Amino acid sequence: MTLVKYILPALSAFAVYAIWSFSRDNGLFELIDKSILAKTLPGTKEPLRTIYSGVETIDNTLTLLGAFFWTVFDGSNPSLTLQAVNFSGSFGAAWVLVVLESWRKANSWSIISFSSIDGILAQLATYAFATPLYFSFQSWLSPIVEAPSAQAIAVPPVVLNAIPLVFLIAYQVPSLLMILPTPDILSYDLKQLVVAIWQPWPVYVSILLTAIYVVLSPFTSKEKANSPVVLRRAFRRVYFFAFSLASISYVASVAISLAATILPVLFTEKYANALHHSAVFGLTFPWEHSSLRVQSVTEGVHIFLQWDWIIGSVGVLLWAISMYVSAHKKVLGSVGWVSLGLKLVNLALLAGPVAAAVELMWERDELLLDVAIKEDVIKEATQKALRADTPAVPEKAKGRKGKN
């Protein structure tokens, strides 16, 4: 699917318009600037932390991010909080796919292998901008696109086995800490510090995985590292983790929003309105609301993250479709388009677009590894047959040879 190579960078460009330009025009950035100048957290009279490292550029960046993300985790806007739950699972699962690409054998030492750079870009310039851009580079530069094989997609088993734990430590635990209520459990200042520490989490993932690989890989046999059976088992654990991460957060947020829509009597009037499906997931289109002025940072951030999620997730799914199609054409010679379409619709609606992308990549890798496993079985059977056909030299003949 060559077209995807061009659609992905176009999505990144669209993110600039739908997220950055729209947020400037609707007044979000102006409200954040006012909060920073007043040195108060948005929507409160609590002091905004402005010193983190003593380095002005870093402190200014973290102050800006602190003011932005405060509204996501303070719980004052249920619509935004529920959308953030969905977003966090999708972002984390999408990043598992990014990390896998960065460690694949065919991508070694290319720009694709440096996922931490794209991770910083994702945190500073949005998931919607950075993720399609990363997969665009992968689509143009990776040998896997044109020549998918088990050897090309291989990732060191020690890295695969570590991915779920590393994501738990570097991403999920800090994310959970950020939703702890203030000031009951975390002080306002401490929570801002937690938000700041969380920001470079993709870098933490890269550092931890690299350290684990350097320390543990010498103790892993080459035969085990290259075994398609071992790789398949390890990949399954990673993909199950990523699918769970994306689907659970999506299903939970959609279920709550649909419950508030269909059975509003289950909620107070405030929450029934705030958690209505359209309030949580309904998009505000820039071309239809060019004169919109948001009334609070919370409202603006909600619109920001809605576009961030949908653009980034669509980009991940389109890339996964292209990888799936490429492998099936290479191995099977054709693609079952009807079954693929039905699968995509069901997965995207029931588990979310990123979970659908994870499933497609899981099936792609299984297909390639199954081919390698069958080839190994045939090779081993052939070698056994050859050994069986080779006549054994009698012991007496060996003895006579030795005497001669």
Contacts in CASP RR format, 6 or more apart in sequence:
PFRMAT RR
TARGET T0000
AUTHOR 0000-0000-0000
METHOD contacts of the structure
MODEL  1
MTLVKYILPALSAFAVYAIWSFSRDNGLFELIDKSILAKTLPGTKEPLRT
IYSGVETIDNTLTLLGAFFWTVFDGSNPSLTLQAVNFSGSFGAAWVLVVL
ESWRKANSWSIISFSSIDGILAQLATYAFATPLYFSFQSWLSPIVEAPSA
QAIAVPPVVLNAIPLVFLIAYQVPSLLMILPTPDILSYDLKQLVVAIWQP
WPVYVSILLTAIYVVLSPFTSKEKANSPVVLRRAFRRVYFFAFSLASISY
VASVAISLAATILPVLFTEKYANALHHSAVFGLTFPWEHSSLRVQSVTEG
VHIFLQWDWIIGSVGVLLWAISMYVSAHKKVLGSVGWVSLGLKLVNLALL
AGPVAAAVELMWERDELLLDVAIKEDVIKEATQKALRADTPAVPEKAKGR
KGKN
1 321 0 8 1.000
1 322 0 8 1.000
1 325 0 8 1.000
1 326 0 8 1.000
4 139 0 8 1.000
4 318 0 8 1.000
4 319 0 8 1.000
4 321 0 8 1.000
4 322 0 8 1.000
5 136 0 8 1.000
5 139 0 8 1.000
5 140 0 8 1.000
5 322 0 8 1.000
7 315 0 8 1.000
7 318 0 8 1.000
8 132 0 8 1.000
8 133 0 8 1.000
8 135 0 8 1.000
8 136 0 8 1.000
8 139 0 8 1.000
8 315 0 8 1.000
8 318 0 8 1.000
8 319 0 8 1.000
9 132 0 8 1.000
9 133 0 8 1.000
9 136 0 8 1.000
11 128 0 8 1.000
11 132 0 8 1.000
11 311 0 8 1.000
11 312 0 8 1.000
11 314 0 8 1.000
11 315 0 8 1.000
11 318 0 8 1.000
12 128 0 8 1.000
12 129 0 8 1.000
12 130 0 8 1.000
12 132 0 8 1.000
12 133 0 8 1.000
12 136 0 8 1.000
14 311 0 8 1.000
15 126 0 8 1.000
15 128 0 8 1.000
15 129 0 8 1.000
15 132 0 8 1.000
15 307 0 8 1.000
15 308 0 8 1.000
15 311 0 8 1.000
15 312 0 8 1.000
16 129 0 8 1.000
17 286 0 8 1.000
18 128 0 8 1.000
18 286 0 8 1.000
18 307 0 8 1.000
18 311 0 8 1.000
19 126 0 8 1.000
19 128 0 8 1.000
19 129 0 8 1.000
19 304 0 8 1.000
19 307 0 8 1.000
19 308 0 8 1.000
19 311 0 8 1.000
20 126 0 8 1.000
21 286 0 8 1.000
22 286 0 8 1.000
22 303 0 8 1.000
22 307 0 8 1.000
23 29 0 8 1.000
23 300 0 8 1.000
23 303 0 8 1.000
23 304 0 8 1.000
25 286 0 8 1.000
25 290 0 8 1.000
25 292 0 8 1.000
26 289 0 8 1.000
26 292 0 8 1.000
26 293 0 8 1.000
26 294 0 8 1.000
26 300 0 8 1.000
26 303 0 8 1.000
27 293 0 8 1.000
27 294 0 8 1.000
27 300 0 8 1.000
28 294 0 8 1.000
28 297 0 8 1.000
28 300 0 8 1.000
28 301 0 8 1.000
28 303 0 8 1.000
28 304 0 8 1.000
31 42 0 8 1.000
31 294 0 8 1.000
31 296 0 8 1.000
31 297 0 8 1.000
31 300 0 8 1.000
32 42 0 8 1.000
32 64 0 8 1.000
32 67 0 8 1.000
32 68 0 8 1.000
32 297 0 8 1.000
35 41 0 8 1.000
35 42 0 8 1.000
35 43 0 8 1.000
35 48 0 8 1.000
35 67 0 8 1.000
35 297 0 8 1.000
36 48 0 8 1.000
36 50 0 8 1.000
36 63 0 8 1.000
36 64 0 8 1.000
36 67 0 8 1.000
38 48 0 8 1.000
39 47 0 8 1.000
39 48 0 8 1.000
39 50 0 8 1.000
40 46 0 8 1.000
40 47 0 8 1.000
40 48 0 8 1.000
41 47 0 8 1.000
41 48 0 8 1.000
41 67 0 8 1.000
41 70 0 8 1.000
41 74 0 8 1.000
41 188 0 8 1.000
41 192 0 8 1.000
42 67 0 8 1.000
42 70 0 8 1.000
42 71 0 8 1.000
42 296 0 8 1.000
42 297 0 8 1.000
42 298 0 8 1.000
43 71 0 8 1.000
43 76 0 8 1.000
43 296 0 8 1.000
43 297 0 8 1.000
43 298 0 8 1.000
44 74 0 8 1.000
44 188 0 8 1.000
46 188 0 8 1.000
47 188 0 8 1.000
47 189 0 8 1.000
48 63 0 8 1.000
48 66 0 8 1.000
48 67 0 8 1.000
48 192 0 8 1.000
49 63 0 8 1.000
49 66 0 8 1.000
49 189 0 8 1.000
49 192 0 8 1.000
49 193 0 8 1.000
49 196 0 8 1.000
50 59 0 8 1.000
50 63 0 8 1.000
51 59 0 8 1.000
52 58 0 8 1.000
52 59 0 8 1.000
52 62 0 8 1.000
52 63 0 8 1.000
52 193 0 8 1.000
52 196 0 8 1.000
53 59 0 8 1.000
53 62 0 8 1.000
61 124 0 8 1.000
62 196 0 8 1.000
62 199 0 8 1.000
65 123 0 8 1.000
65 195 0 8 1.000
65 196 0 8 1.000
65 199 0 8 1.000
66 192 0 8 1.000
66 195 0 8 1.000
66 196 0 8 1.000
67 297 0 8 1.000
68 297 0 8 1.000
68 301 0 8 1.000
69 178 0 8 1.000
69 195 0 8 1.000
70 192 0 8 1.000
70 195 0 8 1.000
71 77 0 8 1.000
71 80 0 8 1.000
71 296 0 8 1.000
71 297 0 8 1.000
71 298 0 8 1.000
71 301 0 8 1.000
72 80 0 8 1.000
72 81 0 8 1.000
72 84 0 8 1.000
72 301 0 8 1.000
72 305 0 8 1.000
73 81 0 8 1.000
73 84 0 8 1.000
73 178 0 8 1.000
73 179 0 8 1.000
73 191 0 8 1.000
73 195 0 8 1.000
74 182 0 8 1.000
75 81 0 8 1.000
76 298 0 8 1.000
77 274 0 8 1.000
77 298 0 8 1.000
77 299 0 8 1.000
77 302 0 8 1.000
78 270 0 8 1.000
78 271 0 8 1.000
78 274 0 8 1.000
78 275 0 8 1.000
79 274 0 8 1.000
79 275 0 8 1.000
79 279 0 8 1.000
79 280 0 8 1.000
79 302 0 8 1.000
80 298 0 8 1.000
80 301 0 8 1.000
80 302 0 8 1.000
80 305 0 8 1.000
81 179 0 8 1.000
82 253 0 8 1.000
82 256 0 8 1.000
82 257 0 8 1.000
82 275 0 8 1.000
82 280 0 8 1.000
83 253 0 8 1.000
83 280 0 8 1.000
83 281 0 8 1.000
83 302 0 8 1.000
83 305 0 8 1.000
83 306 0 8 1.000
83 309 0 8 1.000
84 305 0 8 1.000
85 249 0 8 1.000
85 252 0 8 1.000
85 253 0 8 1.000
86 249 0 8 1.000
86 250 0 8 1.000
86 252 0 8 1.000
86 253 0 8 1.000
86 254 0 8 1.000
86 309 0 8 1.000
87 127 0 8 1.000
87 249 0 8 1.000
87 305 0 8 1.000
87 308 0 8 1.000
87 309 0 8 1.000
88 175 0 8 1.000
88 249 0 8 1.000
89 245 0 8 1.000
89 246 0 8 1.000
89 248 0 8 1.000
89 249 0 8 1.000
89 250 0 8 1.000
89 354 0 8 1.000
90 246 0 8 1.000
90 249 0 8 1.000
90 250 0 8 1.000
90 309 0 8 1.000
90 313 0 8 1.000
90 352 0 8 1.000
90 353 0 8 1.000
90 354 0 8 1.000
91 122 0 8 1.000
91 127 0 8 1.000
92 167 0 8 1.000
92 171 0 8 1.000
92 242 0 8 1.000
92 245 0 8 1.000
92 246 0 8 1.000
93 242 0 8 1.000
93 243 0 8 1.000
93 245 0 8 1.000
93 246 0 8 1.000
93 354 0 8 1.000
93 355 0 8 1.000
93 358 0 8 1.000
94 127 0 8 1.000
94 131 0 8 1.000
94 246 0 8 1.000
94 312 0 8 1.000
94 313 0 8 1.000
94 316 0 8 1.000
94 354 0 8 1.000
94 357 0 8 1.000
95 119 0 8 1.000
95 122 0 8 1.000
95 167 0 8 1.000
95 171 0 8 1.000
95 202 0 8 1.000
95 205 0 8 1.000
96 163 0 8 1.000
96 167 0 8 1.000
96 238 0 8 1.000
96 241 0 8 1.000
96 242 0 8 1.000
96 245 0 8 1.000
96 358 0 8 1.000
97 242 0 8 1.000
97 316 0 8 1.000
97 320 0 8 1.000
97 357 0 8 1.000
97 358 0 8 1.000
97 361 0 8 1.000
98 115 0 8 1.000
98 118 0 8 1.000
98 119 0 8 1.000
98 131 0 8 1.000
98 134 0 8 1.000
98 135 0 8 1.000
99 115 0 8 1.000
99 163 0 8 1.000
99 205 0 8 1.000
99 206 0 8 1.000
99 209 0 8 1.000
100 155 0 8 1.000
100 163 0 8 1.000
100 238 0 8 1.000
100 361 0 8 1.000
101 107 0 8 1.000
101 112 0 8 1.000
101 115 0 8 1.000
101 134 0 8 1.000
101 135 0 8 1.000
101 138 0 8 1.000
101 142 0 8 1.000
102 112 0 8 1.000
102 113 0 8 1.000
102 114 0 8 1.000
102 115 0 8 1.000
102 206 0 8 1.000
103 113 0 8 1.000
103 155 0 8 1.000
103 156 0 8 1.000
103 159 0 8 1.000
103 209 0 8 1.000
104 142 0 8 1.000
104 144 0 8 1.000
104 152 0 8 1.000
104 153 0 8 1.000
104 154 0 8 1.000
104 155 0 8 1.000
105 151 0 8 1.000
105 152 0 8 1.000
105 153 0 8 1.000
105 154 0 8 1.000
105 155 0 8 1.000
106 142 0 8 1.000
106 143 0 8 1.000
106 144 0 8 1.000
106 147 0 8 1.000
106 151 0 8 1.000
106 152 0 8 1.000
106 153 0 8 1.000
107 113 0 8 1.000
107 138 0 8 1.000
107 142 0 8 1.000
107 143 0 8 1.000
107 144 0 8 1.000
110 141 0 8 1.000
110 142 0 8 1.000
111 137 0 8 1.000
111 141 0 8 1.000
112 134 0 8 1.000
112 137 0 8 1.000
112 138 0 8 1.000
112 141 0 8 1.000
112 142 0 8 1.000
115 134 0 8 1.000
115 202 0 8 1.000
115 205 0 8 1.000
115 206 0 8 1.000
116 202 0 8 1.000
116 203 0 8 1.000
116 205 0 8 1.000
116 206 0 8 1.000
116 207 0 8 1.000
118 130 0 8 1.000
118 131 0 8 1.000
118 133 0 8 1.000
118 134 0 8 1.000
118 202 0 8 1.000
119 130 0 8 1.000
119 202 0 8 1.000
119 203 0 8 1.000
120 200 0 8 1.000
120 202 0 8 1.000
120 203 0 8 1.000
121 129 0 8 1.000
121 130 0 8 1.000
121 133 0 8 1.000
122 129 0 8 1.000
122 130 0 8 1.000
122 131 0 8 1.000
122 202 0 8 1.000
123 199 0 8 1.000
123 200 0 8 1.000
123 201 0 8 1.000
123 202 0 8 1.000
126 308 0 8 1.000
127 308 0 8 1.000
127 309 0 8 1.000
127 312 0 8 1.000
128 307 0 8 1.000
128 308 0 8 1.000
128 309 0 8 1.000
128 310 0 8 1.000
128 311 0 8 1.000
128 312 0 8 1.000
131 312 0 8 1.000
131 315 0 8 1.000
131 316 0 8 1.000
132 311 0 8 1.000
132 312 0 8 1.000
132 315 0 8 1.000
132 316 0 8 1.000
132 319 0 8 1.000
135 315 0 8 1.000
135 316 0 8 1.000
135 319 0 8 1.000
138 144 0 8 1.000
138 145 0 8 1.000
138 319 0 8 1.000
139 145 0 8 1.000
139 319 0 8 1.000
139 322 0 8 1.000
143 152 0 8 1.000
144 152 0 8 1.000
144 153 0 8 1.000
144 323 0 8 1.000
145 322 0 8 1.000
145 323 0 8 1.000
145 326 0 8 1.000
146 326 0 8 1.000
147 330 0 8 1.000
148 323 0 8 1.000
148 326 0 8 1.000
148 327 0 8 1.000
148 330 0 8 1.000
148 331 0 8 1.000
148 364 0 8 1.000
148 368 0 8 1.000
149 368 0 8 1.000
149 371 0 8 1.000
149 372 0 8 1.000
150 228 0 8 1.000
150 231 0 8 1.000
150 368 0 8 1.000
150 369 0 8 1.000
150 371 0 8 1.000
150 372 0 8 1.000
151 372 0 8 1.000
153 365 0 8 1.000
153 368 0 8 1.000
153 369 0 8 1.000
154 225 0 8 1.000
154 226 0 8 1.000
154 231 0 8 1.000
155 231 0 8 1.000
155 234 0 8 1.000
155 235 0 8 1.000
156 213 0 8 1.000
156 217 0 8 1.000
156 220 0 8 1.000
156 225 0 8 1.000
157 220 0 8 1.000
157 224 0 8 1.000
157 225 0 8 1.000
157 230 0 8 1.000
157 231 0 8 1.000
157 234 0 8 1.000
158 212 0 8 1.000
158 213 0 8 1.000
158 216 0 8 1.000
158 217 0 8 1.000
158 220 0 8 1.000
158 225 0 8 1.000
159 209 0 8 1.000
159 212 0 8 1.000
159 213 0 8 1.000
160 231 0 8 1.000
160 234 0 8 1.000
160 235 0 8 1.000
160 237 0 8 1.000
160 238 0 8 1.000
161 234 0 8 1.000
161 237 0 8 1.000
162 208 0 8 1.000
162 209 0 8 1.000
162 212 0 8 1.000
163 209 0 8 1.000
163 238 0 8 1.000
163 241 0 8 1.000
164 237 0 8 1.000
164 238 0 8 1.000
164 241 0 8 1.000
166 205 0 8 1.000
166 208 0 8 1.000
166 209 0 8 1.000
166 212 0 8 1.000
167 205 0 8 1.000
167 241 0 8 1.000
167 245 0 8 1.000
169 204 0 8 1.000
169 208 0 8 1.000
170 201 0 8 1.000
170 204 0 8 1.000
170 205 0 8 1.000
170 208 0 8 1.000
171 201 0 8 1.000
171 204 0 8 1.000
171 205 0 8 1.000
174 194 0 8 1.000
174 197 0 8 1.000
174 198 0 8 1.000
174 201 0 8 1.000
175 198 0 8 1.000
177 186 0 8 1.000
177 194 0 8 1.000
177 198 0 8 1.000
178 191 0 8 1.000
178 194 0 8 1.000
178 195 0 8 1.000
178 198 0 8 1.000
180 186 0 8 1.000
180 191 0 8 1.000
182 188 0 8 1.000
182 191 0 8 1.000
186 194 0 8 1.000
217 225 0 8 1.000
224 230 0 8 1.000
228 369 0 8 1.000
228 372 0 8 1.000
228 373 0 8 1.000
228 376 0 8 1.000
229 373 0 8 1.000
231 369 0 8 1.000
232 365 0 8 1.000
232 366 0 8 1.000
232 369 0 8 1.000
232 370 0 8 1.000
232 373 0 8 1.000
235 362 0 8 1.000
235 365 0 8 1.000
235 366 0 8 1.000
235 369 0 8 1.000
236 362 0 8 1.000
239 358 0 8 1.000
239 359 0 8 1.000
239 361 0 8 1.000
239 362 0 8 1.000
239 365 0 8 1.000
242 358 0 8 1.000
243 351 0 8 1.000
243 355 0 8 1.000
243 358 0 8 1.000
243 359 0 8 1.000
243 362 0 8 1.000
246 351 0 8 1.000
246 352 0 8 1.000
246 354 0 8 1.000
246 355 0 8 1.000
246 358 0 8 1.000
247 351 0 8 1.000
247 352 0 8 1.000
247 355 0 8 1.000
250 351 0 8 1.000
250 352 0 8 1.000
250 354 0 8 1.000
250 355 0 8 1.000
251 350 0 8 1.000
251 351 0 8 1.000
253 280 0 8 1.000
254 277 0 8 1.000
254 281 0 8 1.000
256 275 0 8 1.000
257 275 0 8 1.000
257 276 0 8 1.000
257 277 0 8 1.000
257 279 0 8 1.000
257 280 0 8 1.000
257 281 0 8 1.000
258 277 0 8 1.000
259 266 0 8 1.000
259 267 0 8 1.000
259 275 0 8 1.000
260 266 0 8 1.000
260 267 0 8 1.000
260 271 0 8 1.000
260 272 0 8 1.000
260 274 0 8 1.000
260 275 0 8 1.000
260 276 0 8 1.000
260 277 0 8 1.000
261 276 0 8 1.000
261 277 0 8 1.000
261 278 0 8 1.000
264 272 0 8 1.000
264 276 0 8 1.000
266 272 0 8 1.000
267 275 0 8 1.000
273 279 0 8 1.000
281 306 0 8 1.000
282 306 0 8 1.000
283 306 0 8 1.000
283 307 0 8 1.000
283 310 0 8 1.000
284 292 0 8 1.000
284 303 0 8 1.000
284 306 0 8 1.000
294 300 0 8 1.000
294 303 0 8 1.000
313 352 0 8 1.000
313 353 0 8 1.000
313 354 0 8 1.000
313 357 0 8 1.000
314 353 0 8 1.000
316 353 0 8 1.000
316 354 0 8 1.000
316 357 0 8 1.000
317 344 0 8 1.000
317 348 0 8 1.000
317 353 0 8 1.000
317 354 0 8 1.000
317 356 0 8 1.000
317 357 0 8 1.000
317 360 0 8 1.000
319 357 0 8 1.000
320 356 0 8 1.000
320 357 0 8 1.000
320 358 0 8 1.000
320 360 0 8 1.000
320 361 0 8 1.000
320 364 0 8 1.000
321 340 0 8 1.000
321 344 0 8 1.000
321 357 0 8 1.000
321 360 0 8 1.000
323 360 0 8 1.000
323 361 0 8 1.000
323 364 0 8 1.000
324 335 0 8 1.000
324 340 0 8 1.000
324 360 0 8 1.000
324 361 0 8 1.000
324 363 0 8 1.000
324 364 0 8 1.000
325 335 0 8 1.000
325 340 0 8 1.000
327 364 0 8 1.000
327 367 0 8 1.000
327 368 0 8 1.000
328 334 0 8 1.000
328 335 0 8 1.000
328 336 0 8 1.000
328 364 0 8 1.000
328 367 0 8 1.000
329 335 0 8 1.000
331 367 0 8 1.000
331 368 0 8 1.000
331 371 0 8 1.000
332 367 0 8 1.000
343 356 0 8 1.000
343 359 0 8 1.000
344 356 0 8 1.000
347 355 0 8 1.000
347 356 0 8 1.000
347 359 0 8 1.000
348 356 0 8 1.000
351 359 0 8 1.000
END
